[in-house]
Amino acid sequence: MFSGLMAAIAGFITHAISSMGYAGIAALMAIESACIPLPSEVIMPFSGYLASTGQFSLLLVATVGAIGCNIGSTIAYLAGAYGGRKAVERWGL
């Protein structure tokens, strides 16, 4: 069951990056940094592989990955700062 779940997640990640390009990398890294369990261990190595084949620029992959991390961390921070304990107690975030 676990391997099937991981295969589905990896398929989603590779499809998102293949279809959305750099924006997909940034979006997936933002999701991962916003405390939603999406493994960056699949996102960035696949992006690096595409950079090694010449489809992406390694510098841009690293840059959009870092930007995505900052966006996701900001979202998580704002959710905690404005929602706080009340949001956790109400919605179980």
HTML snippet that shows the backbone in 3Dmol.js (N, CA, C, O; Angstrom):
<script src="https://3Dmol.org/build/3Dmol-min.js"></script>
<div id="view" style="width:600px;height:400px;position:relative"></div>
<script>
const pdb = `
ATOM      1  N   MET A   1       0.813  -1.186   0.000  1.00  0.00           N
ATOM      2  CA  MET A   1       0.000   0.000   0.000  1.00  0.00           C
ATOM      3  C   MET A   1       0.864   1.260   0.000  1.00  0.00           C
ATOM      4  O   MET A   1       0.598   2.194  -0.756  1.00  0.00           O
ATOM      5  N   PHE A   2       1.900   1.288   0.848  1.00  0.00           N
ATOM      6  CA  PHE A   2       2.761   2.455   0.940  1.00  0.00           C
ATOM      7  C   PHE A   2       3.476   2.716  -0.378  1.00  0.00           C
ATOM      8  O   PHE A   2       3.594   3.864  -0.807  1.00  0.00           O
ATOM      9  N   SER A   3       3.952   1.660  -1.019  1.00  0.00           N
ATOM     10  CA  SER A   3       4.670   1.854  -2.286  1.00  0.00           C
ATOM     11  C   SER A   3       3.723   2.361  -3.370  1.00  0.00           C
ATOM     12  O   SER A   3       4.133   3.143  -4.228  1.00  0.00           O
ATOM     13  N   GLY A   4       2.480   1.933  -3.344  1.00  0.00           N
ATOM     14  CA  GLY A   4       1.495   2.430  -4.301  1.00  0.00           C
ATOM     15  C   GLY A   4       1.194   3.902  -4.087  1.00  0.00           C
ATOM     16  O   GLY A   4       1.032   4.657  -5.046  1.00  0.00           O
ATOM     17  N   LEU A   5       1.121   4.308  -2.824  1.00  0.00           N
ATOM     18  CA  LEU A   5       0.888   5.714  -2.499  1.00  0.00           C
ATOM     19  C   LEU A   5       2.064   6.574  -2.946  1.00  0.00           C
ATOM     20  O   LEU A   5       1.874   7.636  -3.538  1.00  0.00           O
ATOM     21  N   MET A   6       3.276   6.114  -2.661  1.00  0.00           N
ATOM     22  CA  MET A   6       4.461   6.860  -3.062  1.00  0.00           C
ATOM     23  C   MET A   6       4.577   6.942  -4.583  1.00  0.00           C
ATOM     24  O   MET A   6       5.006   7.965  -5.117  1.00  0.00           O
ATOM     25  N   ALA A   7       4.203   5.884  -5.275  1.00  0.00           N
ATOM     26  CA  ALA A   7       4.233   5.910  -6.740  1.00  0.00           C
ATOM     27  C   ALA A   7       3.228   6.924  -7.280  1.00  0.00           C
ATOM     28  O   ALA A   7       3.515   7.625  -8.250  1.00  0.00           O
ATOM     29  N   ALA A   8       2.070   7.003  -6.666  1.00  0.00           N
ATOM     30  CA  ALA A   8       1.059   7.976  -7.097  1.00  0.00           C
ATOM     31  C   ALA A   8       1.532   9.403  -6.838  1.00  0.00           C
ATOM     32  O   ALA A   8       1.351  10.278  -7.684  1.00  0.00           O
ATOM     33  N   ILE A   9       2.130   9.641  -5.690  1.00  0.00           N
ATOM     34  CA  ILE A   9       2.640  10.980  -5.374  1.00  0.00           C
ATOM     35  C   ILE A   9       3.767  11.359  -6.316  1.00  0.00           C
ATOM     36  O   ILE A   9       3.813  12.482  -6.818  1.00  0.00           O
ATOM     37  N   ALA A  10       4.682  10.418  -6.558  1.00  0.00           N
ATOM     38  CA  ALA A  10       5.789  10.688  -7.483  1.00  0.00           C
ATOM     39  C   ALA A  10       5.266  10.950  -8.889  1.00  0.00           C
ATOM     40  O   ALA A  10       5.788  11.819  -9.588  1.00  0.00           O
ATOM     41  N   GLY A  11       4.253  10.218  -9.310  1.00  0.00           N
ATOM     42  CA  GLY A  11       3.648  10.462 -10.619  1.00  0.00           C
ATOM     43  C   GLY A  11       3.008  11.834 -10.714  1.00  0.00           C
ATOM     44  O   GLY A  11       3.127  12.514 -11.733  1.00  0.00           O
ATOM     45  N   PHE A  12       2.326  12.243  -9.645  1.00  0.00           N
ATOM     46  CA  PHE A  12       1.727  13.578  -9.609  1.00  0.00           C
ATOM     47  C   PHE A  12       2.800  14.654  -9.723  1.00  0.00           C
ATOM     48  O   PHE A  12       2.649  15.615 -10.477  1.00  0.00           O
ATOM     49  N   ILE A  13       3.883  14.484  -8.970  1.00  0.00           N
ATOM     50  CA  ILE A  13       4.961  15.474  -8.966  1.00  0.00           C
ATOM     51  C   ILE A  13       5.616  15.568 -10.336  1.00  0.00           C
ATOM     52  O   ILE A  13       5.810  16.665 -10.859  1.00  0.00           O
ATOM     53  N   THR A  14       5.955  14.431 -10.917  1.00  0.00           N
ATOM     54  CA  THR A  14       6.618  14.460 -12.224  1.00  0.00           C
ATOM     55  C   THR A  14       5.701  15.020 -13.301  1.00  0.00           C
ATOM     56  O   THR A  14       6.164  15.719 -14.202  1.00  0.00           O
ATOM     57  N   HIS A  15       4.418  14.726 -13.222  1.00  0.00           N
ATOM     58  CA  HIS A  15       3.476  15.276 -14.193  1.00  0.00           C
ATOM     59  C   HIS A  15       3.347  16.791 -14.035  1.00  0.00           C
ATOM     60  O   HIS A  15       3.312  17.522 -15.025  1.00  0.00           O
ATOM     61  N   ALA A  16       3.277  17.257 -12.790  1.00  0.00           N
ATOM     62  CA  ALA A  16       3.147  18.696 -12.543  1.00  0.00           C
ATOM     63  C   ALA A  16       4.367  19.454 -13.050  1.00  0.00           C
ATOM     64  O   ALA A  16       4.236  20.514 -13.662  1.00  0.00           O
ATOM     65  N   ILE A  17       5.543  18.915 -12.798  1.00  0.00           N
ATOM     66  CA  ILE A  17       6.763  19.588 -13.257  1.00  0.00           C
ATOM     67  C   ILE A  17       6.861  19.539 -14.776  1.00  0.00           C
ATOM     68  O   ILE A  17       7.229  20.529 -15.407  1.00  0.00           O
ATOM     69  N   SER A  18       6.537  18.400 -15.360  1.00  0.00           N
ATOM     70  CA  SER A  18       6.609  18.265 -16.818  1.00  0.00           C
ATOM     71  C   SER A  18       5.631  19.190 -17.528  1.00  0.00           C
ATOM     72  O   SER A  18       5.946  19.729 -18.589  1.00  0.00           O
ATOM     73  N   SER A  19       4.461  19.375 -16.959  1.00  0.00           N
ATOM     74  CA  SER A  19       3.451  20.183 -17.643  1.00  0.00           C
ATOM     75  C   SER A  19       3.533  21.669 -17.301  1.00  0.00           C
ATOM     76  O   SER A  19       3.220  22.506 -18.148  1.00  0.00           O
ATOM     77  N   MET A  20       3.948  22.019 -16.078  1.00  0.00           N
ATOM     78  CA  MET A  20       3.961  23.425 -15.668  1.00  0.00           C
ATOM     79  C   MET A  20       5.350  24.052 -15.659  1.00  0.00           C
ATOM     80  O   MET A  20       5.468  25.270 -15.527  1.00  0.00           O
ATOM     81  N   GLY A  21       6.391  23.260 -15.795  1.00  0.00           N
ATOM     82  CA  GLY A  21       7.745  23.795 -15.853  1.00  0.00           C
ATOM     83  C   GLY A  21       8.202  24.401 -14.534  1.00  0.00           C
ATOM     84  O   GLY A  21       7.955  23.850 -13.461  1.00  0.00           O
ATOM     85  N   TYR A  22       8.869  25.539 -14.632  1.00  0.00           N
ATOM     86  CA  TYR A  22       9.412  26.208 -13.441  1.00  0.00           C
ATOM     87  C   TYR A  22       8.316  26.588 -12.454  1.00  0.00           C
ATOM     88  O   TYR A  22       8.523  26.510 -11.243  1.00  0.00           O
ATOM     89  N   ALA A  23       7.161  26.996 -12.949  1.00  0.00           N
ATOM     90  CA  ALA A  23       6.042  27.343 -12.061  1.00  0.00           C
ATOM     91  C   ALA A  23       5.596  26.119 -11.263  1.00  0.00           C
ATOM     92  O   ALA A  23       5.203  26.241 -10.103  1.00  0.00           O
ATOM     93  N   GLY A  24       5.657  24.958 -11.874  1.00  0.00           N
ATOM     94  CA  GLY A  24       5.314  23.724 -11.169  1.00  0.00           C
ATOM     95  C   GLY A  24       6.274  23.429 -10.032  1.00  0.00           C
ATOM     96  O   GLY A  24       5.860  22.998  -8.956  1.00  0.00           O
ATOM     97  N   ILE A  25       7.566  23.665 -10.275  1.00  0.00           N
ATOM     98  CA  ILE A  25       8.563  23.464  -9.224  1.00  0.00           C
ATOM     99  C   ILE A  25       8.279  24.413  -8.060  1.00  0.00           C
ATOM    100  O   ILE A  25       8.263  23.993  -6.903  1.00  0.00           O
ATOM    101  N   ALA A  26       8.056  25.684  -8.367  1.00  0.00           N
ATOM    102  CA  ALA A  26       7.785  26.669  -7.319  1.00  0.00           C
ATOM    103  C   ALA A  26       6.514  26.313  -6.555  1.00  0.00           C
ATOM    104  O   ALA A  26       6.490  26.388  -5.326  1.00  0.00           O
ATOM    105  N   ALA A  27       5.467  25.930  -7.263  1.00  0.00           N
ATOM    106  CA  ALA A  27       4.200  25.596  -6.604  1.00  0.00           C
ATOM    107  C   ALA A  27       4.344  24.366  -5.716  1.00  0.00           C
ATOM    108  O   ALA A  27       3.854  24.360  -4.587  1.00  0.00           O
ATOM    109  N   LEU A  28       5.006  23.332  -6.207  1.00  0.00           N
ATOM    110  CA  LEU A  28       5.170  22.118  -5.408  1.00  0.00           C
ATOM    111  C   LEU A  28       6.044  22.363  -4.181  1.00  0.00           C
ATOM    112  O   LEU A  28       5.773  21.825  -3.108  1.00  0.00           O
ATOM    113  N   MET A  29       7.081  23.166  -4.335  1.00  0.00           N
ATOM    114  CA  MET A  29       7.925  23.477  -3.187  1.00  0.00           C
ATOM    115  C   MET A  29       7.182  24.359  -2.177  1.00  0.00           C
ATOM    116  O   MET A  29       7.405  24.246  -0.972  1.00  0.00           O
ATOM    117  N   ALA A  30       6.301  25.234  -2.666  1.00  0.00           N
ATOM    118  CA  ALA A  30       5.485  26.046  -1.763  1.00  0.00           C
ATOM    119  C   ALA A  30       4.528  25.155  -0.972  1.00  0.00           C
ATOM    120  O   ALA A  30       4.347  25.339   0.231  1.00  0.00           O
ATOM    121  N   ILE A  31       3.925  24.197  -1.653  1.00  0.00           N
ATOM    122  CA  ILE A  31       3.020  23.265  -0.968  1.00  0.00           C
ATOM    123  C   ILE A  31       3.779  22.498   0.109  1.00  0.00           C
ATOM    124  O   ILE A  31       3.292  22.343   1.229  1.00  0.00           O
ATOM    125  N   GLU A  32       4.968  22.023  -0.233  1.00  0.00           N
ATOM    126  CA  GLU A  32       5.771  21.259   0.713  1.00  0.00           C
ATOM    127  C   GLU A  32       6.181  22.111   1.907  1.00  0.00           C
ATOM    128  O   GLU A  32       6.179  21.624   3.037  1.00  0.00           O
ATOM    129  N   SER A  33       6.530  23.364   1.681  1.00  0.00           N
ATOM    130  CA  SER A  33       6.969  24.235   2.770  1.00  0.00           C
ATOM    131  C   SER A  33       5.815  24.788   3.591  1.00  0.00           C
ATOM    132  O   SER A  33       6.032  25.330   4.675  1.00  0.00           O
ATOM    133  N   ALA A  34       4.599  24.661   3.092  1.00  0.00           N
ATOM    134  CA  ALA A  34       3.421  25.109   3.834  1.00  0.00           C
ATOM    135  C   ALA A  34       2.875  23.988   4.719  1.00  0.00           C
ATOM    136  O   ALA A  34       1.699  23.993   5.082  1.00  0.00           O
ATOM    137  N   CYS A  35       3.732  23.033   5.062  1.00  0.00           N
ATOM    138  CA  CYS A  35       3.407  21.948   5.993  1.00  0.00           C
ATOM    139  C   CYS A  35       2.423  20.929   5.433  1.00  0.00           C
ATOM    140  O   CYS A  35       1.755  20.230   6.195  1.00  0.00           O
ATOM    141  N   ILE A  36       2.330  20.840   4.126  1.00  0.00           N
ATOM    142  CA  ILE A  36       1.522  19.806   3.489  1.00  0.00           C
ATOM    143  C   ILE A  36       2.490  18.720   3.040  1.00  0.00           C
ATOM    144  O   ILE A  36       3.431  19.022   2.307  1.00  0.00           O
ATOM    145  N   PRO A  37       2.300  17.475   3.446  1.00  0.00           N
ATOM    146  CA  PRO A  37       3.307  16.442   3.179  1.00  0.00           C
ATOM    147  C   PRO A  37       3.424  16.077   1.691  1.00  0.00           C
ATOM    148  O   PRO A  37       2.723  15.198   1.191  1.00  0.00           O
ATOM    149  N   LEU A  38       4.303  16.760   1.026  1.00  0.00           N
ATOM    150  CA  LEU A  38       4.634  16.491  -0.365  1.00  0.00           C
ATOM    151  C   LEU A  38       6.156  16.445  -0.416  1.00  0.00           C
ATOM    152  O   LEU A  38       6.798  17.469  -0.181  1.00  0.00           O
ATOM    153  N   PRO A  39       6.750  15.307  -0.712  1.00  0.00           N
ATOM    154  CA  PRO A  39       8.189  15.155  -0.516  1.00  0.00           C
ATOM    155  C   PRO A  39       9.048  15.943  -1.497  1.00  0.00           C
ATOM    156  O   PRO A  39       9.012  15.713  -2.705  1.00  0.00           O
ATOM    157  N   SER A  40       9.820  16.879  -0.949  1.00  0.00           N
ATOM    158  CA  SER A  40      10.764  17.622  -1.784  1.00  0.00           C
ATOM    159  C   SER A  40      11.885  16.700  -2.251  1.00  0.00           C
ATOM    160  O   SER A  40      12.624  17.040  -3.175  1.00  0.00           O
ATOM    161  N   GLU A  41      12.013  15.540  -1.621  1.00  0.00           N
ATOM    162  CA  GLU A  41      13.002  14.554  -2.029  1.00  0.00           C
ATOM    163  C   GLU A  41      12.681  13.967  -3.400  1.00  0.00           C
ATOM    164  O   GLU A  41      13.535  13.330  -4.016  1.00  0.00           O
ATOM    165  N   VAL A  42      11.474  14.171  -3.874  1.00  0.00           N
ATOM    166  CA  VAL A  42      11.107  13.766  -5.234  1.00  0.00           C
ATOM    167  C   VAL A  42      11.109  14.981  -6.156  1.00  0.00           C
ATOM    168  O   VAL A  42      11.509  14.879  -7.316  1.00  0.00           O
ATOM    169  N   ILE A  43      10.667  16.127  -5.650  1.00  0.00           N
ATOM    170  CA  ILE A  43      10.541  17.333  -6.474  1.00  0.00           C
ATOM    171  C   ILE A  43      11.892  17.788  -7.014  1.00  0.00           C
ATOM    172  O   ILE A  43      12.067  17.918  -8.226  1.00  0.00           O
ATOM    173  N   MET A  44      12.835  18.025  -6.129  1.00  0.00           N
ATOM    174  CA  MET A  44      14.107  18.613  -6.556  1.00  0.00           C
ATOM    175  C   MET A  44      15.015  17.642  -7.320  1.00  0.00           C
ATOM    176  O   MET A  44      15.654  18.069  -8.282  1.00  0.00           O
ATOM    177  N   PRO A  45      15.105  16.364  -6.945  1.00  0.00           N
ATOM    178  CA  PRO A  45      15.926  15.478  -7.775  1.00  0.00           C
ATOM    179  C   PRO A  45      15.394  15.317  -9.203  1.00  0.00           C
ATOM    180  O   PRO A  45      16.176  15.253 -10.151  1.00  0.00           O
ATOM    181  N   PHE A  46      14.068  15.252  -9.359  1.00  0.00           N
ATOM    182  CA  PHE A  46      13.516  15.162 -10.712  1.00  0.00           C
ATOM    183  C   PHE A  46      13.792  16.437 -11.481  1.00  0.00           C
ATOM    184  O   PHE A  46      14.103  16.393 -12.671  1.00  0.00           O
ATOM    185  N   SER A  47      13.680  17.576 -10.808  1.00  0.00           N
ATOM    186  CA  SER A  47      13.995  18.852 -11.448  1.00  0.00           C
ATOM    187  C   SER A  47      15.474  18.914 -11.834  1.00  0.00           C
ATOM    188  O   SER A  47      15.823  19.406 -12.907  1.00  0.00           O
ATOM    189  N   GLY A  48      16.326  18.418 -10.962  1.00  0.00           N
ATOM    190  CA  GLY A  48      17.749  18.371 -11.259  1.00  0.00           C
ATOM    191  C   GLY A  48      18.058  17.453 -12.424  1.00  0.00           C
ATOM    192  O   GLY A  48      18.929  17.739 -13.245  1.00  0.00           O
ATOM    193  N   TYR A  49      17.334  16.344 -12.487  1.00  0.00           N
ATOM    194  CA  TYR A  49      17.510  15.440 -13.633  1.00  0.00           C
ATOM    195  C   TYR A  49      17.137  16.152 -14.934  1.00  0.00           C
ATOM    196  O   TYR A  49      17.853  16.051 -15.930  1.00  0.00           O
ATOM    197  N   LEU A  50      16.018  16.867 -14.919  1.00  0.00           N
ATOM    198  CA  LEU A  50      15.619  17.596 -16.129  1.00  0.00           C
ATOM    199  C   LEU A  50      16.634  18.681 -16.482  1.00  0.00           C
ATOM    200  O   LEU A  50      16.839  18.987 -17.657  1.00  0.00           O
ATOM    201  N   ALA A  51      17.265  19.260 -15.464  1.00  0.00           N
ATOM    202  CA  ALA A  51      18.326  20.238 -15.738  1.00  0.00           C
ATOM    203  C   ALA A  51      19.541  19.557 -16.355  1.00  0.00           C
ATOM    204  O   ALA A  51      20.202  20.129 -17.222  1.00  0.00           O
ATOM    205  N   SER A  52      19.837  18.336 -15.911  1.00  0.00           N
ATOM    206  CA  SER A  52      20.998  17.627 -16.457  1.00  0.00           C
ATOM    207  C   SER A  52      20.779  17.206 -17.909  1.00  0.00           C
ATOM    208  O   SER A  52      21.738  17.008 -18.654  1.00  0.00           O
ATOM    209  N   THR A  53      19.519  17.071 -18.306  1.00  0.00           N
ATOM    210  CA  THR A  53      19.233  16.719 -19.703  1.00  0.00           C
ATOM    211  C   THR A  53      19.136  17.947 -20.592  1.00  0.00           C
ATOM    212  O   THR A  53      18.995  17.823 -21.808  1.00  0.00           O
ATOM    213  N   GLY A  54      19.211  19.134 -19.994  1.00  0.00           N
ATOM    214  CA  GLY A  54      19.154  20.367 -20.768  1.00  0.00           C
ATOM    215  C   GLY A  54      17.764  20.945 -20.938  1.00  0.00           C
ATOM    216  O   GLY A  54      17.600  21.967 -21.604  1.00  0.00           O
ATOM    217  N   GLN A  55      16.755  20.309 -20.347  1.00  0.00           N
ATOM    218  CA  GLN A  55      15.389  20.828 -20.463  1.00  0.00           C
ATOM    219  C   GLN A  55      15.178  22.037 -19.559  1.00  0.00           C
ATOM    220  O   GLN A  55      14.391  22.924 -19.887  1.00  0.00           O
ATOM    221  N   PHE A  56      15.870  22.080 -18.428  1.00  0.00           N
ATOM    222  CA  PHE A  56      15.780  23.187 -17.478  1.00  0.00           C
ATOM    223  C   PHE A  56      17.175  23.732 -17.213  1.00  0.00           C
ATOM    224  O   PHE A  56      18.176  23.063 -17.474  1.00  0.00           O
ATOM    225  N   SER A  57      17.229  24.943 -16.695  1.00  0.00           N
ATOM    226  CA  SER A  57      18.478  25.532 -16.234  1.00  0.00           C
ATOM    227  C   SER A  57      18.636  25.208 -14.757  1.00  0.00           C
ATOM    228  O   SER A  57      17.707  25.406 -13.973  1.00  0.00           O
ATOM    229  N   LEU A  58      19.808  24.710 -14.374  1.00  0.00           N
ATOM    230  CA  LEU A  58      20.033  24.362 -12.977  1.00  0.00           C
ATOM    231  C   LEU A  58      19.913  25.579 -12.072  1.00  0.00           C
ATOM    232  O   LEU A  58      19.370  25.480 -10.971  1.00  0.00           O
ATOM    233  N   LEU A  59      20.409  26.710 -12.516  1.00  0.00           N
ATOM    234  CA  LEU A  59      20.307  27.939 -11.726  1.00  0.00           C
ATOM    235  C   LEU A  59      18.844  28.336 -11.512  1.00  0.00           C
ATOM    236  O   LEU A  59      18.462  28.720 -10.406  1.00  0.00           O
ATOM    237  N   LEU A  60      18.035  28.246 -12.552  1.00  0.00           N
ATOM    238  CA  LEU A  60      16.612  28.588 -12.413  1.00  0.00           C
ATOM    239  C   LEU A  60      15.865  27.566 -11.562  1.00  0.00           C
ATOM    240  O   LEU A  60      14.963  27.933 -10.807  1.00  0.00           O
ATOM    241  N   VAL A  61      16.226  26.295 -11.673  1.00  0.00           N
ATOM    242  CA  VAL A  61      15.594  25.261 -10.837  1.00  0.00           C
ATOM    243  C   VAL A  61      15.853  25.567  -9.366  1.00  0.00           C
ATOM    244  O   VAL A  61      14.936  25.526  -8.546  1.00  0.00           O
ATOM    245  N   ALA A  62      17.105  25.873  -9.035  1.00  0.00           N
ATOM    246  CA  ALA A  62      17.445  26.190  -7.642  1.00  0.00           C
ATOM    247  C   ALA A  62      16.747  27.465  -7.179  1.00  0.00           C
ATOM    248  O   ALA A  62      16.279  27.545  -6.043  1.00  0.00           O
ATOM    249  N   THR A  63      16.679  28.459  -8.060  1.00  0.00           N
ATOM    250  CA  THR A  63      16.062  29.739  -7.695  1.00  0.00           C
ATOM    251  C   THR A  63      14.568  29.590  -7.470  1.00  0.00           C
ATOM    252  O   THR A  63      14.056  30.053  -6.451  1.00  0.00           O
ATOM    253  N   VAL A  64      13.854  28.956  -8.393  1.00  0.00           N
ATOM    254  CA  VAL A  64      12.404  28.824  -8.212  1.00  0.00           C
ATOM    255  C   VAL A  64      12.083  27.867  -7.061  1.00  0.00           C
ATOM    256  O   VAL A  64      11.053  28.019  -6.404  1.00  0.00           O
ATOM    257  N   GLY A  65      12.948  26.887  -6.811  1.00  0.00           N
ATOM    258  CA  GLY A  65      12.749  26.018  -5.650  1.00  0.00           C
ATOM    259  C   GLY A  65      12.856  26.806  -4.353  1.00  0.00           C
ATOM    260  O   GLY A  65      12.055  26.620  -3.437  1.00  0.00           O
ATOM    261  N   ALA A  66      13.849  27.685  -4.280  1.00  0.00           N
ATOM    262  CA  ALA A  66      14.014  28.516  -3.079  1.00  0.00           C
ATOM    263  C   ALA A  66      12.868  29.508  -2.928  1.00  0.00           C
ATOM    264  O   ALA A  66      12.386  29.743  -1.819  1.00  0.00           O
ATOM    265  N   ILE A  67      12.433  30.090  -4.040  1.00  0.00           N
ATOM    266  CA  ILE A  67      11.298  31.026  -3.991  1.00  0.00           C
ATOM    267  C   ILE A  67      10.040  30.297  -3.525  1.00  0.00           C
ATOM    268  O   ILE A  67       9.284  30.817  -2.704  1.00  0.00           O
ATOM    269  N   GLY A  68       9.820  29.101  -4.047  1.00  0.00           N
ATOM    270  CA  GLY A  68       8.668  28.308  -3.621  1.00  0.00           C
ATOM    271  C   GLY A  68       8.712  27.994  -2.139  1.00  0.00           C
ATOM    272  O   GLY A  68       7.689  28.050  -1.458  1.00  0.00           O
ATOM    273  N   CYS A  69       9.906  27.659  -1.631  1.00  0.00           N
ATOM    274  CA  CYS A  69      10.048  27.397  -0.192  1.00  0.00           C
ATOM    275  C   CYS A  69       9.701  28.626   0.633  1.00  0.00           C
ATOM    276  O   CYS A  69       9.029  28.521   1.659  1.00  0.00           O
ATOM    277  N   ASN A  70      10.155  29.782   0.193  1.00  0.00           N
ATOM    278  CA  ASN A  70       9.846  31.015   0.918  1.00  0.00           C
ATOM    279  C   ASN A  70       8.358  31.334   0.885  1.00  0.00           C
ATOM    280  O   ASN A  70       7.795  31.770   1.889  1.00  0.00           O
ATOM    281  N   ILE A  71       7.725  31.126  -0.243  1.00  0.00           N
ATOM    282  CA  ILE A  71       6.278  31.364  -0.346  1.00  0.00           C
ATOM    283  C   ILE A  71       5.515  30.434   0.591  1.00  0.00           C
ATOM    284  O   ILE A  71       4.630  30.872   1.326  1.00  0.00           O
ATOM    285  N   GLY A  72       5.863  29.139   0.562  1.00  0.00           N
ATOM    286  CA  GLY A  72       5.185  28.177   1.432  1.00  0.00           C
ATOM    287  C   GLY A  72       5.405  28.458   2.903  1.00  0.00           C
ATOM    288  O   GLY A  72       4.482  28.325   3.706  1.00  0.00           O
ATOM    289  N   SER A  73       6.619  28.844   3.265  1.00  0.00           N
ATOM    290  CA  SER A  73       6.906  29.169   4.660  1.00  0.00           C
ATOM    291  C   SER A  73       6.142  30.409   5.108  1.00  0.00           C
ATOM    292  O   SER A  73       5.690  30.488   6.250  1.00  0.00           O
ATOM    293  N   THR A  74       6.002  31.371   4.209  1.00  0.00           N
ATOM    294  CA  THR A  74       5.229  32.577   4.526  1.00  0.00           C
ATOM    295  C   THR A  74       3.758  32.235   4.742  1.00  0.00           C
ATOM    296  O   THR A  74       3.121  32.758   5.656  1.00  0.00           O
ATOM    297  N   ILE A  75       3.225  31.361   3.902  1.00  0.00           N
ATOM    298  CA  ILE A  75       1.828  30.924   4.059  1.00  0.00           C
ATOM    299  C   ILE A  75       1.639  30.234   5.409  1.00  0.00           C
ATOM    300  O   ILE A  75       0.672  30.509   6.119  1.00  0.00           O
ATOM    301  N   ALA A  76       2.559  29.340   5.762  1.00  0.00           N
ATOM    302  CA  ALA A  76       2.457  28.638   7.048  1.00  0.00           C
ATOM    303  C   ALA A  76       2.572  29.612   8.211  1.00  0.00           C
ATOM    304  O   ALA A  76       1.846  29.498   9.198  1.00  0.00           O
ATOM    305  N   TYR A  77       3.486  30.570   8.091  1.00  0.00           N
ATOM    306  CA  TYR A  77       3.642  31.575   9.147  1.00  0.00           C
ATOM    307  C   TYR A  77       2.364  32.388   9.306  1.00  0.00           C
ATOM    308  O   TYR A  77       1.888  32.585  10.424  1.00  0.00           O
ATOM    309  N   LEU A  78       1.805  32.862   8.190  1.00  0.00           N
ATOM    310  CA  LEU A  78       0.590  33.680   8.253  1.00  0.00           C
ATOM    311  C   LEU A  78      -0.584  32.889   8.814  1.00  0.00           C
ATOM    312  O   LEU A  78      -1.399  33.434   9.559  1.00  0.00           O
ATOM    313  N   ALA A  79      -0.677  31.615   8.464  1.00  0.00           N
ATOM    314  CA  ALA A  79      -1.751  30.783   9.014  1.00  0.00           C
ATOM    315  C   ALA A  79      -1.623  30.686  10.527  1.00  0.00           C
ATOM    316  O   ALA A  79      -2.625  30.725  11.241  1.00  0.00           O
ATOM    317  N   GLY A  80      -0.401  30.561  11.014  1.00  0.00           N
ATOM    318  CA  GLY A  80      -0.196  30.504  12.453  1.00  0.00           C
ATOM    319  C   GLY A  80      -0.385  31.846  13.124  1.00  0.00           C
ATOM    320  O   GLY A  80      -0.945  31.930  14.217  1.00  0.00           O
ATOM    321  N   ALA A  81       0.087  32.906  12.462  1.00  0.00           N
ATOM    322  CA  ALA A  81       0.009  34.236  13.067  1.00  0.00           C
ATOM    323  C   ALA A  81      -1.426  34.735  13.145  1.00  0.00           C
ATOM    324  O   ALA A  81      -1.816  35.343  14.141  1.00  0.00           O
ATOM    325  N   TYR A  82      -2.206  34.489  12.116  1.00  0.00           N
ATOM    326  CA  TYR A  82      -3.576  35.007  12.096  1.00  0.00           C
ATOM    327  C   TYR A  82      -4.608  33.990  12.565  1.00  0.00           C
ATOM    328  O   TYR A  82      -5.628  34.371  13.140  1.00  0.00           O
ATOM    329  N   GLY A  83      -4.364  32.719  12.331  1.00  0.00           N
ATOM    330  CA  GLY A  83      -5.308  31.705  12.780  1.00  0.00           C
ATOM    331  C   GLY A  83      -5.021  31.282  14.204  1.00  0.00           C
ATOM    332  O   GLY A  83      -5.919  31.211  15.043  1.00  0.00           O
ATOM    333  N   GLY A  84      -3.763  31.005  14.460  1.00  0.00           N
ATOM    334  CA  GLY A  84      -3.316  30.644  15.793  1.00  0.00           C
ATOM    335  C   GLY A  84      -3.993  29.428  16.383  1.00  0.00           C
ATOM    336  O   GLY A  84      -4.454  28.535  15.671  1.00  0.00           O
ATOM    337  N   ARG A  85      -4.040  29.418  17.680  1.00  0.00           N
ATOM    338  CA  ARG A  85      -4.586  28.287  18.414  1.00  0.00           C
ATOM    339  C   ARG A  85      -6.075  28.070  18.110  1.00  0.00           C
ATOM    340  O   ARG A  85      -6.546  26.933  18.067  1.00  0.00           O
ATOM    341  N   LYS A  86      -6.809  29.166  17.899  1.00  0.00           N
ATOM    342  CA  LYS A  86      -8.241  29.050  17.604  1.00  0.00           C
ATOM    343  C   LYS A  86      -8.478  28.232  16.336  1.00  0.00           C
ATOM    344  O   LYS A  86      -9.381  27.396  16.298  1.00  0.00           O
ATOM    345  N   ALA A  87      -7.683  28.466  15.310  1.00  0.00           N
ATOM    346  CA  ALA A  87      -7.841  27.725  14.056  1.00  0.00           C
ATOM    347  C   ALA A  87      -7.531  26.243  14.255  1.00  0.00           C
ATOM    348  O   ALA A  87      -8.214  25.380  13.704  1.00  0.00           O
ATOM    349  N   VAL A  88      -6.510  25.958  15.033  1.00  0.00           N
ATOM    350  CA  VAL A  88      -6.147  24.560  15.291  1.00  0.00           C
ATOM    351  C   VAL A  88      -7.247  23.862  16.075  1.00  0.00           C
ATOM    352  O   VAL A  88      -7.607  22.727  15.765  1.00  0.00           O
ATOM    353  N   GLU A  89      -7.777  24.526  17.075  1.00  0.00           N
ATOM    354  CA  GLU A  89      -8.846  23.932  17.869  1.00  0.00           C
ATOM    355  C   GLU A  89     -10.135  23.768  17.056  1.00  0.00           C
ATOM    356  O   GLU A  89     -10.885  22.813  17.260  1.00  0.00           O
ATOM    357  N   ARG A  90     -10.383  24.697  16.142  1.00  0.00           N
ATOM    358  CA  ARG A  90     -11.624  24.637  15.379  1.00  0.00           C
ATOM    359  C   ARG A  90     -11.539  23.649  14.216  1.00  0.00           C
ATOM    360  O   ARG A  90     -12.444  22.837  14.028  1.00  0.00           O
ATOM    361  N   TRP A  91     -10.462  23.712  13.440  1.00  0.00           N
ATOM    362  CA  TRP A  91     -10.360  22.905  12.225  1.00  0.00           C
ATOM    363  C   TRP A  91      -9.339  21.786  12.314  1.00  0.00           C
ATOM    364  O   TRP A  91      -9.252  20.964  11.402  1.00  0.00           O
ATOM    365  N   GLY A  92      -8.579  21.733  13.368  1.00  0.00           N
ATOM    366  CA  GLY A  92      -7.591  20.673  13.519  1.00  0.00           C
ATOM    367  C   GLY A  92      -6.410  20.810  12.578  1.00  0.00           C
ATOM    368  O   GLY A  92      -5.807  19.814  12.180  1.00  0.00           O
ATOM    369  N   LEU A  93      -6.081  22.037  12.223  1.00  0.00           N
ATOM    370  CA  LEU A  93      -4.947  22.260  11.326  1.00  0.00           C
ATOM    371  C   LEU A  93      -3.715  21.898  12.066  1.00  0.00           C
ATOM    372  O   LEU A  93      -2.616  21.999  11.522  1.00  0.00           O
TER     373      LEU A  93
END
`;
const viewer = $3Dmol.createViewer("view");
viewer.addModel(pdb, "pdb");
viewer.setStyle({}, {cartoon: {color: "spectrum"}});
viewer.zoomTo();
viewer.render();
</script>
